[in-house]
Every structure is written in structure tokens, then in C-alpha cells.
Amino acid sequence: MLAGQGHRLEHLPRIAGLARSTYFHHLSHPGHATRADPEPLVGEIRARTANGCGHRQIRMRLVHEFGQKVSARTVLGVMRRMGLKRPIRAADPWRRYSSCRGDAGGKAPNPPKRDFEADGPSEKPGTDVTGFKVAGSKACLAPVYDMAGKEITAWDAGRHPDMNQQKRLPAMLGDRPPDGADPILRSDMGWRYQHPWWRKELERLNIRQSMSRKGNCLDDAATEQVFGHLKDEFYRGREFDSYERFKSELDAYIIHWNTKRRQIRLEGHTPEEYRSMSLAT
């Protein structure tokens, strides 16, 4: 532009502090985009869950679903440019449900302690209960979580954390363990897990029990981590006008978790893909 206004071209690179050879090199080698603009895909992936998801989750989907070679840091930069932020996990303002009612005579040992590593599906499932505020009332989710494949293998959402809810879980658990599995189910010392019916039902299903130490939430950290992700991506900051709508969308999110949500510790695979690969070997 300046050269067209009468300025001598040989003077301009010198004024700009640029070598003449560098100027002509850039002139003959114009810059070009190294990859397609990822913004549309980033927006589409983030919109798959109600509250969006983080840059690592988006990066895994770009790699495995769209074949893009992109780093997590690049995706984070794209999200910042688009003004996309993931809500930071905060303390629940509602009173938390506590299932602890003391010693009900049904304690189980705690052999795994804080060892959450598992070699295959159904080896170390975990279970717990978490609550939600829905339409001016309460709702409770009782899932069973596979620590090997990060899969929610059984779950029940109800209005009350009662024994009726607990009795609905074994129907989903019975056909899950593969042949030769020796599952040990981790839980806290809540009354429902000490209940004689629950203990006998697990024995019938050939599932051993393990209970965390009293007042030690870190023993149950793997399942608590699932609750944190679930509330971040599905629940936090949302209002549900009815329990029925909440339950329907919660069921859909859990199916999304098992079949679509990719896990770093599974090398970018989904829980469903991990289970299929493990059973095929």
C-alpha cells in the first residue's frame, strides 16, 4: 500500500526493521491455514449436553469422531475465542442427603481401600446415592458405576431414597458381570447397604461387598467423581418444571455418558466401546 503512494520499496523493509530477503520470502510464500476452522465443530460438540463440556472432552471427540489432529490447548484457545466457558464446580447450597444411620449390624470389610484400578469390566463396581432439587421437591439417583470402564451399569432415579429404589437395581445388575468375573461392590456404610435384603441379593448374584471406612469419603472418591461430572454437565444451573421431565433427561444423559462421552483414561474411548473391546479379547 505504501509502495503505491510513492514510497520506494527498498526503503520500506529497512524502516520496518525487516531484511529485504525476508520480505520477498513472505511475499512468495503466503501463509495458509494448517487445518479447517474447528469453531463450528466445537460449538456442535459442546451443545450435545445441557451445560456443555470441557476442552479435553471436546478434543477427544474431534480426534476420534472427526479425525482432526488437534491439541487440548488449541481447543481451549478456540473455546476462549468463542467465549465458551464451563461452569466451575461449586458447593451444593442444598442440604446434602446422608444415608448413615450408624451400625445396623451389616458391615462388610474394606479390602480395596482406595485402590480404584481394575483390570476388566465388573471387577470393581461402586455405588452411592446423590440428591437433586427438582420442581420444589427432591429427587435421588442411585447408580452402580464400573471403575474399570467408567460405565454406569445400573441406575434408578426416584423421589425418595428408600428401599424400594434399592430393590430396582438388581434387575439391571444380574446380567452384567461377564463369565469368570468376581465383582466386589464398593459402597459407604449407609443403611441401605447394610440392609439384610440387599446383602442377601448381592450374595445371590455372586457379588461381594466392600464398605468404606466410617466418615472417610475419600474411600468412595471414584463414584463421587462421577456425580461431580454429571451435575456439571447435566444439572447445575438448570430448572426442571416437573419430576417426569427431570427423570427423562437424566436417563438420556446417562445413556449419553455410556455411549458418547469419551474418557481420557480409556484413551479416548467411550465406556461402551471399552466394554466391547474388553469382552472381545
Buried (B, 14 or more C-beta within 10 A) or exposed (E): EEEEEEEEEEEBBEEEEEEEEEBEEEEEEEEEEEEEEBEEBBBEBBEBBBBBBBBBBBBBBBBBEEEBEBEBEBBBEBBEEEEBEBEEEEEEEEEEEEBEEEEBEBEBEBEBEEEBEBEBBBBBBBBBBBBBBBBEEBBBBBBBBBBBBBBBBBBBBBEEBEEEBBBBBBEBBEEBBBEEEEBBBBBBBBBBBBBEEBBEBBEEBEBEBBBBBEEBEEBBEBBBBBBEBBBBBBBBEEEBEEBEEBBEBBEEBBEBBBEBBBBEEBEBBBBBBBBEEBEEE
